[in-house]
Amino acid sequence: MGIFHFFKKKQEVTPIAFEELGEWLDKYVERQEMGTKLGIIKREIGSKTSKLKELLEILEHTQPKNPDILPEREINMMEGNKKRYIQKIRTFISSIEFPEKYVEVTPFLIELSDNLATIAVDTQKNFFILKEFMENEVRAVANKLSEMDNVISSARSTLEDTALEDVKEIKNKISEYYDTEQEIYSLRKEAEKIEERKSLLFEKKSKIEDKVSKLMVSTGYEQLKKLKEKEEKTKELVKETEKKVFSLFSDITPAIKKYHNKVKDPVLKEYLSDSVKAFINDESVKIYGLLKKIEKDILSLELKDTKREKIEKRLSKINDEELKKLKDKFLSLKEELKDIKNRIKNHSANLNLKEQQGWVESIDKDLKIEDEKLNELEMKLERRNLNLMKQKINEMIKKLDSDVEIRK
């Protein structure tokens, strides 16, 4: 190439605004003489259509030779088939409307070809019947339909050798781009609405939390706090008493079990099942009398010496009055705990606090729902990339004409 190769002026690329692509594509089609080609196709189809109308007119007024010698039944059959044959083809002709937009031409030709194929099948029976009576006229119509089919096939082949399909695809991509742009706008607007709703919810939550803070330092809440402290202390006393009762009867359980197997007493059965519950329900403390019987009959229970001695020692320390005091104390603590719980439950500060906390929980649920909606919108936005779409369109444009590109 020589040294002068380096001084050659680089061919400039013509930038096109994205908004002007549709107009540029239309002009591109014109430069490729597509308008002329489409005009020829339109005229050829129009010519075949007009000729078909003439041939159908002729067929409609054609009568069979020597109709007088034909049976009336055959005449009626022929007339019926002729009427249906002409009607089907005229319906087909009336549906032919050449599109104004060049991007719609190929789909139009495909549909027209399919309709022709359908007509050929639908009129086959009519054609063969009419051929017996007026072969020349009906065959002329069929031949013209065949010619139209050839024109359509030729037109489709012609268009396949042009850039029309590429232009159509680019226009579709541009349409998709604008649809996506509008969708992104709508999604962002919806995201803004969600953010506004979240802001209102946070504001509402903040006000409620301020109320809660004030409640927490009120005189009523101090009373409630003391009640809750008393509740915890009473719970501990109840637990200690339960442990004491459980320990008392667990130590002598082997003897109770042996004696129950012997006498089958229902009270003993309850104590073996749940000693604490049985003790609370034992109104007259029947267990004391039963324990004294066990103590008296201990030798007959066949317990090991060490275990028997330990149980005897434990039984000897059980006192009727102390058992009743323990039971009264237990019941008193349970009743006191129940009363404290009711007072806490119905305390105005507690009711107010629970109401406000319920509102906070409700707002938190609403916020979670709004966050889920926002995340879904953000995922949709991430999947919609206008820059990538524009880049692909630019690549398609450059395949049509390497000297142009979309303006950045």
C-alpha positions as CSV (number, residue, x, y, z in Angstrom):
1,M,0.0,0.0,0.0
2,G,3.0,2.3,0.5
3,I,3.6,5.1,3.0
4,F,0.6,7.1,1.7
5,H,-1.7,4.5,3.2
6,F,-1.2,6.1,6.6
7,F,-2.3,9.5,5.3
8,K,-5.6,8.2,4.0
9,K,-8.6,10.0,5.5
10,K,-10.6,7.6,7.7
11,Q,-14.2,7.3,6.6
12,E,-16.5,9.2,8.9
13,V,-19.4,7.5,10.6
14,T,-22.8,9.3,10.4
15,P,-24.5,9.5,13.8
16,I,-28.3,9.1,14.0
17,A,-30.4,10.1,16.9
18,F,-32.3,7.1,18.3
19,E,-35.6,9.0,17.8
20,E,-34.9,9.4,14.1
21,L,-34.2,5.7,13.4
22,G,-37.8,5.0,12.2
23,E,-37.5,7.8,9.6
24,W,-34.0,6.6,8.6
25,L,-35.2,3.0,8.1
26,D,-38.0,4.2,5.9
27,K,-35.6,6.2,3.7
28,Y,-33.2,3.2,3.7
29,V,-36.0,1.0,2.3
30,E,-36.7,3.7,-0.4
31,R,-33.0,3.8,-1.3
32,Q,-33.0,0.0,-1.7
33,E,-35.9,0.5,-4.2
34,M,-38.1,-1.5,-1.9
35,G,-41.0,0.9,-2.7
36,T,-40.7,0.1,-6.3
37,K,-40.6,-3.7,-5.6
38,L,-43.6,-3.5,-3.3
39,G,-45.5,-1.4,-5.8
40,I,-44.9,-4.1,-8.5
41,I,-46.1,-6.8,-6.1
42,K,-49.2,-4.7,-5.2
43,R,-50.0,-4.1,-8.8
44,E,-49.6,-7.8,-9.8
45,I,-51.9,-9.0,-6.9
46,G,-54.4,-6.2,-7.8
47,S,-54.3,-7.3,-11.5
48,K,-55.0,-10.9,-10.6
49,T,-57.7,-9.9,-8.2
50,S,-59.5,-7.8,-10.9
51,K,-59.2,-10.6,-13.4
52,L,-60.6,-13.0,-10.9
53,K,-63.6,-10.8,-10.4
54,E,-64.2,-10.7,-14.1
55,L,-64.0,-14.5,-14.5
56,L,-66.3,-15.0,-11.5
57,E,-68.8,-12.6,-13.2
58,I,-68.6,-14.7,-16.4
59,L,-68.9,-18.0,-14.5
60,E,-72.0,-16.6,-12.6
61,H,-73.9,-16.0,-15.9
62,T,-72.7,-19.1,-17.7
63,Q,-75.3,-21.8,-18.2
64,P,-74.7,-25.4,-19.2
65,K,-75.1,-26.5,-22.8
66,N,-78.5,-28.0,-23.5
67,P,-80.0,-27.3,-20.1
68,D,-83.4,-28.5,-21.3
69,I,-82.2,-32.1,-21.5
70,L,-80.7,-32.1,-18.0
71,P,-82.7,-33.4,-15.1
72,E,-83.9,-30.7,-12.7
73,R,-82.1,-32.3,-9.8
74,E,-78.7,-31.9,-11.7
75,I,-79.5,-28.3,-12.6
76,N,-80.2,-27.6,-8.9
77,M,-77.0,-29.3,-7.8
78,M,-75.0,-27.4,-10.4
79,E,-76.5,-24.0,-9.4
80,G,-75.9,-24.7,-5.7
81,N,-72.2,-25.7,-6.2
82,K,-71.7,-22.7,-8.5
83,K,-73.2,-20.3,-6.0
84,R,-71.0,-21.7,-3.1
85,Y,-67.9,-21.8,-5.3
86,I,-68.3,-18.1,-6.4
87,Q,-69.2,-17.0,-2.9
88,K,-66.1,-18.6,-1.3
89,I,-63.8,-17.0,-3.8
90,R,-65.4,-13.6,-3.6
91,T,-65.1,-13.7,0.2
92,F,-61.4,-14.5,-0.2
93,I,-61.0,-11.6,-2.7
94,S,-62.8,-9.2,-0.4
95,S,-60.3,-10.0,2.4
96,I,-57.3,-9.0,0.3
97,E,-56.1,-5.6,1.5
98,F,-52.5,-4.7,0.7
99,P,-50.9,-3.1,3.8
100,E,-49.7,0.4,3.9
101,K,-46.6,-0.4,6.1
102,Y,-43.8,-2.3,4.4
103,V,-43.1,-4.2,7.6
104,E,-46.5,-5.8,7.3
105,V,-46.1,-7.0,3.7
106,T,-44.4,-10.3,4.4
107,P,-46.9,-11.4,7.1
108,F,-49.7,-10.3,4.6
109,L,-48.2,-12.5,1.8
110,I,-47.8,-15.5,4.2
111,E,-51.5,-15.1,5.3
112,L,-52.6,-14.7,1.7
113,S,-50.8,-17.9,0.7
114,D,-52.4,-19.8,3.5
115,N,-55.8,-18.5,2.6
116,L,-55.3,-19.6,-1.0
117,A,-54.4,-23.1,0.1
118,T,-57.5,-23.2,2.2
119,I,-59.7,-22.0,-0.7
120,A,-58.2,-24.7,-2.9
121,V,-59.3,-27.4,-0.4
122,D,-62.7,-25.8,0.4
123,T,-63.7,-25.4,-3.3
124,Q,-62.3,-28.7,-4.6
125,K,-65.6,-30.5,-4.6
126,N,-67.4,-27.5,-6.1
127,F,-64.8,-27.3,-8.8
128,F,-65.1,-31.0,-9.9
129,I,-68.9,-30.8,-10.0
130,L,-68.9,-27.5,-12.1
131,K,-66.2,-28.9,-14.4
132,E,-68.9,-31.3,-15.7
133,F,-71.1,-28.5,-16.8
134,M,-68.9,-25.5,-17.6
135,E,-65.3,-26.6,-17.7
136,N,-63.7,-23.7,-19.5
137,E,-65.2,-21.0,-17.3
138,V,-64.5,-22.8,-14.0
139,R,-61.0,-23.8,-15.0
140,A,-60.2,-20.2,-16.0
141,V,-61.0,-19.2,-12.4
142,A,-58.9,-22.0,-11.0
143,N,-56.0,-21.1,-13.2
144,K,-56.2,-17.4,-12.2
145,L,-56.0,-18.5,-8.5
146,S,-53.0,-20.6,-9.3
147,E,-51.4,-17.6,-11.1
148,M,-52.0,-15.5,-8.0
149,D,-50.4,-18.2,-5.8
150,N,-47.3,-18.0,-8.1
151,V,-47.2,-14.2,-7.9
152,I,-47.3,-14.5,-4.0
153,S,-44.6,-17.1,-4.0
154,S,-42.4,-15.0,-6.3
155,A,-43.0,-11.9,-4.2
156,R,-42.0,-13.7,-1.0
157,S,-38.8,-14.9,-2.7
158,T,-38.1,-11.3,-3.9
159,L,-38.5,-9.9,-0.4
160,E,-36.4,-12.6,1.2
161,D,-33.5,-11.4,-1.0
162,T,-33.9,-7.8,0.4
163,A,-33.2,-6.2,3.8
164,L,-36.9,-5.9,4.4
165,E,-37.0,-8.6,7.1
166,D,-34.0,-7.0,8.8
167,V,-35.7,-3.6,8.7
168,K,-38.8,-5.1,10.1
169,E,-36.9,-6.8,13.0
170,I,-35.1,-3.5,13.8
171,K,-38.4,-1.7,13.9
172,N,-39.8,-4.4,16.2
173,K,-36.7,-4.0,18.5
174,I,-37.3,-0.2,18.5
175,S,-40.9,-0.8,19.5
176,E,-39.8,-3.2,22.2
177,Y,-37.3,-0.5,23.4
178,Y,-40.0,2.1,23.8
179,D,-42.3,-0.4,25.5
180,T,-39.5,-1.3,27.9
181,E,-38.8,2.4,28.5
182,Q,-42.4,3.0,29.4
183,E,-42.5,-0.1,31.6
184,I,-39.4,1.1,33.4
185,Y,-41.0,4.5,33.9
186,S,-44.1,2.8,35.4
187,L,-42.0,0.5,37.6
188,R,-40.1,3.5,39.0
189,K,-43.3,5.4,39.6
190,E,-44.6,2.4,41.5
191,A,-41.3,2.2,43.5
192,E,-41.7,5.9,44.4
193,K,-45.2,5.2,45.7
194,I,-43.9,2.3,47.8
195,E,-41.2,4.5,49.2
196,E,-43.8,7.2,50.1
197,R,-46.0,4.5,51.8
198,K,-43.0,3.3,53.7
199,S,-42.1,6.8,54.8
200,L,-45.7,7.3,56.1
201,L,-45.5,4.0,57.9
202,F,-42.1,4.8,59.5
203,E,-43.6,8.2,60.6
204,K,-46.6,6.5,62.1
205,K,-44.4,3.9,63.8
206,S,-42.2,6.7,65.3
207,K,-45.2,8.4,66.8
208,I,-46.4,5.2,68.4
209,E,-43.0,4.4,69.7
210,D,-42.9,7.9,71.3
211,K,-46.2,7.1,73.0
212,V,-44.7,3.8,74.2
213,S,-41.7,5.6,75.6
214,K,-43.9,8.0,77.5
215,L,-46.0,5.1,78.8
216,M,-42.8,3.4,80.1
217,V,-42.1,6.4,82.4
218,S,-45.7,7.0,83.6
219,T,-47.0,6.3,87.1
220,G,-49.3,3.7,85.8
221,Y,-46.4,1.8,84.2
222,E,-44.4,1.9,87.5
223,Q,-47.4,0.3,89.2
224,L,-47.5,-2.3,86.4
225,K,-43.8,-2.9,86.7
226,K,-44.1,-3.6,90.4
227,L,-47.0,-6.0,89.7
228,K,-44.8,-7.8,87.2
229,E,-42.0,-8.0,89.7
230,K,-44.4,-9.4,92.3
231,E,-45.7,-11.9,89.7
232,E,-42.1,-13.2,89.1
233,K,-41.5,-13.5,92.8
234,T,-44.8,-15.4,93.3
235,K,-43.9,-17.7,90.4
236,E,-40.6,-18.5,92.1
237,L,-42.4,-19.3,95.4
238,V,-44.9,-21.5,93.5
239,K,-42.0,-23.3,91.8
240,E,-40.2,-23.8,95.1
241,T,-43.4,-25.2,96.7
242,E,-43.9,-27.5,93.7
243,K,-40.4,-28.8,94.1
244,K,-41.0,-29.3,97.8
245,V,-44.1,-31.3,97.2
246,F,-42.5,-33.3,94.4
247,S,-39.5,-34.0,96.5
248,L,-41.6,-35.1,99.4
249,F,-43.5,-37.7,97.4
250,S,-40.7,-38.8,95.1
251,D,-38.7,-39.9,98.1
252,I,-41.5,-42.3,99.1
253,T,-42.8,-43.3,95.7
254,P,-41.4,-46.9,95.8
255,A,-43.5,-47.5,98.9
256,I,-46.6,-45.8,97.5
257,K,-46.3,-47.9,94.3
258,K,-46.0,-51.2,96.3
259,Y,-48.9,-50.3,98.5
260,H,-51.1,-49.2,95.6
261,N,-50.4,-52.5,93.8
262,K,-51.7,-54.2,97.0
263,V,-54.8,-52.1,97.8
264,K,-55.6,-50.4,94.3
265,D,-56.5,-47.1,95.9
266,P,-57.5,-44.3,93.3
267,V,-56.0,-41.5,95.4
268,L,-52.6,-43.3,95.4
269,K,-52.9,-43.7,91.6
270,E,-53.3,-40.0,91.2
271,Y,-50.3,-39.3,93.3
272,L,-48.2,-41.8,91.3
273,S,-49.3,-40.1,88.1
274,D,-48.7,-36.5,89.2
275,S,-48.0,-35.9,92.8
276,V,-48.1,-32.0,92.6
277,K,-51.5,-32.0,90.8
278,A,-52.9,-34.7,93.1
279,F,-51.8,-32.7,96.2
280,I,-53.6,-29.6,95.0
281,N,-56.8,-31.5,94.2
282,D,-56.6,-33.5,97.5
283,E,-59.1,-31.2,99.4
284,S,-59.2,-33.1,102.7
285,V,-55.5,-34.3,102.4
286,K,-56.5,-38.0,102.2
287,I,-52.9,-38.8,101.4
288,Y,-51.9,-38.3,105.1
289,G,-54.1,-41.3,106.3
290,L,-52.8,-43.4,103.4
291,L,-49.2,-42.6,104.2
292,K,-49.7,-43.6,107.8
293,K,-51.1,-47.0,106.6
294,I,-48.1,-47.4,104.4
295,E,-45.8,-46.6,107.4
296,K,-47.6,-49.1,109.5
297,D,-47.5,-51.8,106.8
298,I,-44.1,-51.0,105.5
299,L,-42.6,-54.4,106.4
300,S,-45.0,-56.3,104.1
301,L,-44.1,-54.2,101.0
302,E,-40.9,-56.2,100.4
303,L,-38.6,-53.2,100.1
304,K,-34.9,-53.5,100.3
305,D,-33.6,-52.7,103.8
306,T,-31.7,-49.6,103.0
307,K,-34.6,-48.2,100.9
308,R,-37.2,-49.2,103.6
309,E,-35.2,-47.5,106.3
310,K,-34.9,-44.3,104.4
311,I,-38.6,-44.3,103.5
312,E,-39.6,-45.1,107.2
313,K,-37.5,-42.2,108.3
314,R,-39.2,-39.9,105.8
315,L,-42.7,-41.1,106.6
316,S,-42.1,-40.6,110.3
317,K,-41.4,-36.9,109.7
318,I,-44.7,-36.3,107.8
319,N,-47.1,-34.4,110.0
320,D,-50.8,-34.0,109.2
321,E,-50.9,-30.3,110.2
322,E,-47.7,-29.5,108.3
323,L,-49.1,-31.2,105.2
324,K,-52.3,-29.1,105.5
325,K,-50.3,-25.9,106.0
326,L,-48.2,-26.8,102.9
327,K,-51.3,-27.4,100.9
328,D,-52.9,-24.1,102.1
329,K,-49.7,-22.2,101.3
330,F,-49.6,-23.8,97.9
331,L,-53.2,-23.0,97.1
332,S,-52.8,-19.4,98.5
333,L,-49.7,-18.8,96.3
334,K,-51.6,-20.2,93.2
335,E,-54.6,-18.0,93.9
336,E,-52.3,-15.0,94.5
337,L,-50.5,-15.6,91.3
338,K,-53.8,-15.9,89.4
339,D,-55.0,-12.6,91.0
340,I,-51.8,-10.8,90.0
341,K,-52.0,-12.1,86.5
342,N,-55.6,-10.7,86.2
343,R,-54.6,-7.4,87.6
344,I,-51.7,-7.2,85.1
345,K,-54.0,-8.2,82.3
346,N,-56.6,-5.6,83.1
347,H,-54.3,-2.8,84.1
348,S,-54.9,0.3,82.1
349,A,-51.1,0.8,81.4
350,N,-50.8,-2.8,80.2
351,L,-53.8,-2.5,78.0
352,N,-52.6,0.7,76.5
353,L,-49.1,-0.7,76.0
354,K,-50.4,-3.8,74.3
355,E,-52.6,-1.7,72.0
356,Q,-49.6,0.4,71.0
357,Q,-47.3,-2.6,70.6
358,G,-50.1,-4.2,68.5
359,W,-50.0,-1.2,66.2
360,V,-46.2,-1.4,65.9
361,E,-46.4,-5.1,65.0
362,S,-49.1,-4.3,62.4
363,I,-47.0,-1.5,60.9
364,D,-43.9,-3.9,60.8
365,K,-46.0,-6.4,58.8
366,D,-47.0,-3.7,56.4
367,L,-43.4,-2.6,56.0
368,K,-42.3,-6.1,55.3
369,I,-45.0,-6.4,52.6
370,E,-43.9,-3.1,51.0
371,D,-40.2,-4.2,51.1
372,E,-41.1,-7.4,49.3
373,K,-43.0,-5.4,46.7
374,L,-40.0,-3.1,46.3
375,N,-37.5,-6.0,46.0
376,E,-39.7,-7.5,43.3
377,L,-39.8,-4.2,41.4
378,E,-36.0,-3.8,41.7
379,M,-35.5,-7.3,40.3
380,K,-37.8,-6.4,37.3
381,L,-35.8,-3.2,36.8
382,E,-32.5,-5.0,36.8
383,R,-33.8,-7.3,34.1
384,R,-34.7,-4.4,31.8
385,N,-31.5,-2.9,30.3
386,L,-32.2,-0.1,27.8
387,N,-28.5,0.4,27.1
388,L,-28.1,-3.2,26.1
389,M,-31.2,-3.0,23.9
390,K,-29.9,0.1,22.2
391,Q,-26.5,-1.5,21.7
392,K,-28.2,-4.5,19.9
393,I,-30.2,-2.2,17.7
394,N,-27.0,-0.3,16.9
395,E,-25.3,-3.5,15.8
396,M,-28.3,-4.4,13.6
397,I,-28.2,-0.9,12.0
398,K,-24.5,-1.2,11.3
399,K,-25.2,-4.5,9.5
400,L,-27.5,-2.6,7.1
401,D,-25.1,0.3,6.7
402,S,-21.7,0.3,8.3
403,D,-21.3,4.1,7.8
404,V,-24.0,4.9,10.4
405,E,-24.5,4.4,14.1
406,I,-26.8,5.5,16.9
407,R,-25.7,8.8,18.4
408,K,-24.5,8.4,22.0
